[in-house]
Amino acid sequence: MLKDGIETQQQVDHDRYHLTATRYELEREGENLMNARSSLQAIELELEKTRISAPFNGVVARRYVRQGQRVAAGDKLFWVTAVEHLQVRFTVPEQYSRSLKVGDQVWLTPSTGQGESTSAKVIHVSPVVDPASGTVEVIALLGKQSLFRPGMTASIHLPKTP
């Protein structure tokens, strides 16, 4: 168009300048977009640090902090108690431990004497005897429909020994 005299050299130079400026502006806005995405990612990471979750399902039994209170790493915030798959941990005299095996069934009765007995399946019998007390630690898993709650005390009835 310059050769044909339709446009002047000044108009061509102006259009080239405008095209170059538009390219630089496009490049700048692309960099602004990348910066905004990086900022968003950093903010999302900071937001993740404000969420507290337990590695298991449960309920908050006790809260040690108030909403809005500043906390530091390692501060005790909550006491979370699992309500599914309750385990009972108890000790038995060494002579009874020999007859107790993984998979055996024990019966629990609330120490208050109120309520029915509930069965629990032995999932661990310690291979070590505590030298101070002469006892062996046993862990049993209660059924899902148990009336026991975390922290309750119970009397444990072992299977008959042969």
N, C-alpha and C positions, 0 to 999 in steps of 0.2 A: 504494500500500500504506500510505502515511502517512495518506491521507485516510480509509481504511477502518479505521485503527487497528491494522493488523497489525504495522507497524514503528513504532518511536519515532523522534522527530526526531534523537535522539542516534545511533541506528543508521544513519539516512540520511546524516547528516553524516560518520560514520565511513566509510561506503561511498564517498561522494564523495571524501573525503580519500585513501582507498586507491586509487581509480581514478586520481586525479590523480598520486599517487606512482608508480603503475605506468606511466603515460604518460611521466613524466619519466625513470624508470628505463630504459624502452625507448629513449627518445631518447639517453640517456647511453650505453647499450650500442651503439647505432648509431654514435655518435661514436667509441667505443672500437674498433669494427670498422674504421672508416675509418682511424684512427690506426695500427692494427695492419697494415693493407694498405699504408699509406705506408711504415711501417718495413720491411716485407718487401720492398717495391720498392727501398728504399735499400740494404738488405743485399744483394739480388741484384745491384744495380749495383756494389757494392763487390766482390762475388765475381767479377764479370766482369773486374775489373781485375787479378785474381790469375791469370788464364789468359793464356798466351802462345801465339800461333799465328803461323805463317809464312803469307804470302800465296800460297804455292805448295807443292806436294808435294815432300818431300825427306827427308833424314836429317840428324841432328845429327852433324856431323863433329868438333866440339870444344865442350866445355862450360867456361865461364869462371867459373861460380859453383857453390857447393855447396847442397844442399837445406837450407832454413832460414836461409840467409844473407840479410841485409838488403840490398836493392838500392835504388838511386835512379833517377829518370828519366834516360835517356841512358846508363846503364851497359851495357856489353857483356855479354850473357848466354850466347849460343850462336853457333856458326858453323853455319848450316844450309846444306846443299848440295843443290841440285836434282839428281835422278838421272834424270829424264826429259827429253827434248828437250835433250840436251847440245849446246852450241854451241862451236865452235872459232873463236878470234879470232887472226888472223895478219896479217902485213903482207907485201906483195909490192913489188918495185921498180916504179917508175912505168911503165916500158915494158911490163911484163906486165899491168898493171891495165887497159889499153885492151882487151885481148882477153878479159878475165874479166867475165862478165855474171851478173846474178841468174838463178838457175835452173841454171847450169852445175854440173857434178859435179866434185869434187876427191877425191883419194884420200889417206887417212891411214894411216901405218904407225907402230906404236909405236917410239919412239926407241931402245928396247932392242934392236930388230931382231927380237924374238920376237913372233909373232902374225901374223895375216893382215891385209891391207889392208882398210880399211873406207871406204865411200863417204860423202860428205857433200855436201849441196846448198847452194850459195851463196845466202844470203838477203840479203846487203847488201855493196855495194862502195862505200866512201866516195868522195864526189865531191871530196875535198880531199887534196892531197898534203902530207905532212909535210915542211916545208922543211928541217928539220935532217937528216933521213935520206933524203929523196927516195923515201919509200915511201907506199903506200896501204893503209889498213886494210880487211880483208875478214872477214866473218863467215859461217860455214857451219854448217848444222844436221846433226847426225849422226842416223842412223837409230835406231830403238828397240832393235834387237838388237845394238848396238855393244858391243864388248868394252872400250871406253875408259871410264875413270872420271874424275870431276872432278879436276883438278890434274895429270893425266898430260901428258907431253910427246910430241910426235909429229913425224914428217917428213911434209910435205905435198907431194903430187905434183899439179901443175896439168895441165889438159888441153893437148893439143898446140896450139901457136899456129899460125895459118895463115900 
